[in-house]
Amino acid sequence: MRRVLRAPLTLLLVALAAFPAAAATPAGPTAAGPTAGRAARDVRAHEEARARVEELREADAPPGEVRDAERHRRDVRSRLWDLLWAVEHALGDPVAVDPAGRAGHCPLGPRSTPAAPVPGEDPSWTVPTTGYRLTAGYAERGRRWKHRHTGQDFAVGSGTPVRAVGPGTVRVTTCGDGFGNQVLVRHRDGYFTQYAHLSRIDVRKGQKVRAGQLLGLSGATGNVTGPHLHFEVRITPYIGSAVPPLPWLARKGVHPAQ
């Protein structure tokens, strides 16, 4: 889904001032400014709305009340989507301007096929890789990032298989910014998961994937100090809409080993 740019020119100019040209890095668009502040407020509002929808469903609230709450959540997401698409498209973020990776000539491997289910395991959701060590977490500060870290890093050697954490559709397979070679998958709940710094991409934009299906191989592309998988959960495909990934995975019944 591509949103139509409805923001006036003045908003776009404010956005450009708020987000420096190097914003498309693992730091995310966290520079000070009205646009960044607005995006952060929308992220919080979306998560509050999502929690309200879940609360109403668990309480068996009247269907109309649930629909109204869900409509509000979608409206918040749409507003955030439009805002971030305008900024990232103007800045040339590959996710906004080259989601299939054709312009960047990204390293595509053979197209993967769905993984066979593992006996005794829930096939719906899984961790994104194996043999890992959790390193930099969500919202950590450090000199490697402009402000705060926007995902969860899984330290693995180059060439380690990286897999979809759940069923969904590949939205992005691109490269060329601080995230290096990356894949974004849209899931049925509307959230996106990002898999970054890959050495190879084994899926294509528009491809449907299952939990555990190979997306590519880990690597050290982009802005990194060593090989690892940067895993991120976003409300939209764009930088600036990230939410804490480990609690999100926990809601799916997935608990990466600390």
N, C-alpha and C positions, 0 to 999 in steps of 0.2 A: 504494500500500500504506500503510495507516494502522495504526500499532502500537497495541496496547492498553496503556494506562498501568498498569504493574505496580509502579512505585516507591511505597514507603510514604510517608506524609505527612511523616515526618521528612526524607526525601531531598528532597521537593519544597520544604520550607521552607529547607533548605540551599541548594537551587538558586536560590530567589528571593533569598536574601541575597547570593549570589555574583554574580548578574547584575542590574545596575541597570536601571531601566525604560527607559533610553535605549540599551540594548544593541543593539537592532535598528537599527543604523546601519552604514555601511561599516567601522566599527571591528571588528565581530564581538564575540562574547562572550568577551573576553580579560581581564576583570576578575579580580583575585586571588581565590582561593577554592577549596575542595575540588572543586566541580563543574567549574570551568574546568580545573583541573589534571587531573581524571579524563578529561575530553573530550580534552585534548591528548595524554594517554597513549594513549587509544584510537585516535586518529588515527595516531600513530606505530606502534602495534601493527598497525593495519590495513595500513599501507603496507609494513611489514616482511613481513606475511603475504602480501600481493599479490606482492611481489618473490619470495618463496619459491615461490609457485605457478608463476610464470613461469619460475623457475630449474629447477624440477622438470620442467616441460613441455619446455623446451629440451633437457634431459638425457635425455628419453625415459624418465623414471622409471616404475615400475609404476603402472598406473591407480589402484590402491587408495591408494597414497601421495599421488598428486595429489588424489584425492577428499578424503582426510583434511585435506590442507593447505587446500583450497578451503572445506571445511566450517568450519575454524577461522577463515578470513578472514570468512566470512559471519556467524559467531557474534560476532566482534568488531564488525562493522558493525551487527548487530542491537542489541547492547548500547549502542553509541554512538547509534543512531537513537532508541531508547527514552529515553535520558537527555536528548537535545537536544529531542525532541518535548515531553517533560514541561515543560522550562524555557520553550520558546518558546510553547507553548500557554498556559501560565499568564501569560506576559507580554503575550499578545495579538499576537504577531508575525503579520502577514498571511499569511505562508507557511504557518503552522500553523492559523490560524483562518479564513482567507478565500482559499484557493488559487485559486479561480476569479475573484476580483476583483469579485464581485457586490456585496458590502457596501460596498466602496470606490468603486464606480462608476468603474472604471478606463477610460481612453480607448481603446476598441477600434476599430480600423480594419477594413477589409474582410479577410475570411479569406484568407490567402495560399494559393497552390498550389505544388506542388513546382517547384523551379527546373530549367530545361533544362540538361543537361550541357554543359560548355564543352569544345570539341575540344582534345585534347592534355593535359587536366588529369585528375588522379585525382578521381573524383566522390565518394569515400568520406569525405574529411575536408578541411576548408578553414579559413582564417582567418575570424573573426567579422565583419569589416568591411573596407572598403578606404579608401585615401587617408588612412591614420592615421599617427600618431606615437606610439610607446610612451612613456608618461610614468611614473606611479607604479607600481612593481612590487610583487610579493608580498613581504610581511614588512617593507616599508619603514616607518620611523617618521616621525611628523610630527604637527603640532598638529591636523590635520584628522581624525585617527583617535584613538580612545581608547587604543590600544596599538600595534598594527601593522596595516598594510594587508593585506587578505585576498585580493586578486586582482591582476589586471593591468589597468591603464587604457590604453585606446586613445583618444587625443585625436582627435576628429573634430568637424566642425561639426554643428549641430542638423539633423535631417532626413536624415542619412546612413543608408542601409539597414544593418540589423543582421541577420546571417544565422546559422542553426544551423551549428555547426562540424562536426557529423556527424549521422548518422541517429539517430532516437530518438523519444520520445513526450513531448509537452508535459505537464509535471507541474503547473506553477504559472503563472498569469497574474494578477498582483496588484499592489497599489500601497498607498501610505499610510504608509511608514516611511522611514528614511534612504536606502534604495535607490531610492526613487521607484517609477516604473512598471517592473516587472521580469518576466522570463520565466525559468523553469527548465525545462530539458529533461533527461530521463533517457535515458541511452545504454545500448547493449546490454551494456557491460561493468559496468553498475551504478552508474557515476559520474553526477553531475549537473553540467550547466553552467548558470551564471547569467549573465543579460544585464540590466544594471541602468541606471537613470537614463534610460529611454526616454521619448520624447515621445508615442509611439503604439505600441500592441500589435496585431499583425496575425495572431495565432494564438489558439487557444482551448484550455483545459485538456482533455487527452485526445486532442488531435490528433496524428497521426503526421507527422513531418517528415523530410526528407532533408537531406543536407549541402548548404549553400548556400541553403536555403529561407528566405525572408524571415520574420523573427520580429517586426519592428517597425522603428521609426525612432529614431535616437539623439536625445538631448535633455539636459536639465539639471534633471530632476526629483529630488526628494529632497535629501540633504545633499551639495551640490556647490558648487564655486566657478566652474564653467563647463561647457559641454557636453562630454561624453565618454561612452564606453562603459566601464562597469566589467564586466570578464569574470572569472568565478570558477569554479573546479572544486571540487566537494564530494563527499564520500563519502555524505552524506545530503542531503535538501533543506534542512537547517537550518543556521543560522549556528553556527559552531564546529567544522565538519567540513571546512574548506577545505584543499586541498593545493596545492603550487606549480603554477600553470597552464601555464607554458611548458614545463617538462619533460614534463607530461602530454600536451600537444599534440605535442611532439617524438616521443613514443612512437607517435603516430598518423601521423608523417611530415609534420607541419605545423610550419613554422619562421617565425613572424612576423618581418618585417624590423625590425632594431633601429634 
